[in-house]
Amino acid sequence: MFAVPEIKVAEQAGVGLDGRPRPTEDHVVVLDNAVVLLDGATSPSPDLPPGGWYAGLLAEELGRVLRERPADDLRLLLSDAIAAVAGMHGLHPGASPSSTVALLRWDDERVDGLVLADSPIVAFGQTMDRLADDRLALLRVAGRLGTAAEVRALRNRPEGFWVAEADPAAASHALTRSWPRSSLDAVLLATDGVSVGIDDYQLFGWPEALRLAREQGPSAVCDAVRRAEYGDPLGERWPRAKRHDDQALVLVDFATDVSAHLPAASA
């Protein structure tokens, strides 16, 4: 029997497009054998519900289906969760809030990961393996996401990017990977408010992020990114839509046996 991994979570709210503080739109659900991490997209129109509202509903539904169907394909579970939330709340493709998705699930033999949009999963063992959906980043670099209209035109389109919204078919475009559990020491799941500090700002690499998360907690990684942004308040060094994005970082440490510290079951 494998050890029970230690799971640590750090979350920190950012600001809205207007620069004012508001509740985080990131959501994390931790189960016995899985982690769900979602980043609700800031709604471009006041007529739409907030992305955080949608992400919270989808995270809750994903938690439910992961508990009830622990062996099902992750893409299928995501598709069913998107359909359930859309059906319950009357959401329609192209006119609904959206969210990124990162899922990690494990059993005694295998660890499965899924990402949709820009919330990466980084696995560490003898080598590092970054599972990331870079379609949004490539469109930004190409200058194709400069306006809300351009984002809407490219959302959930073959020539654009894919994200959880109201169309269950988006789940089929998620990226997935599986690893033998014995090959992994730890896994990080991050929203882009954290990953930007590593992939874009290049403050440090993912191995250093893992070291910080293990030694000082995931909040140390979030704080390092936030400090860098405080030093660039106008976005001159690192152009960005918001001074500070919401942050969520999860460390799943397979090398630490939490079960060794659990009380023994009574006879």
SULJO-V186121 format. One line per field, one symbol per residue. ss: DSSP state (h for helix, s for strand, l for the rest). burial: # if it has 24 or more other C-alpha atoms within 12 Angstrom, else .. Layout:
ss->???
burial->???
//
This chain:
ss->lllllsssssssllslllllsllllssssslllsssssssllllllllllhhhhhhhhhhhhhhhhhhlllllhhhhhhhhhhhhhhhhlllllllllslsssssslllsssssssllllsssssllsssslllhhhhhhhllllllhhhhhhhslllllsllslllhhhhhhlsssssshhhssssssslhhhhhhhhllllllhhhhhhhhhhhlhhhhhhhhhhhhhllllllllllllllllsssssssllllhhhhllllll
burial->..############.#.......########.############....##################......##############....#.###############...##############....#########.............##.###...####################.#..################.#.#..##.##..##..##########.##........#.################............
//
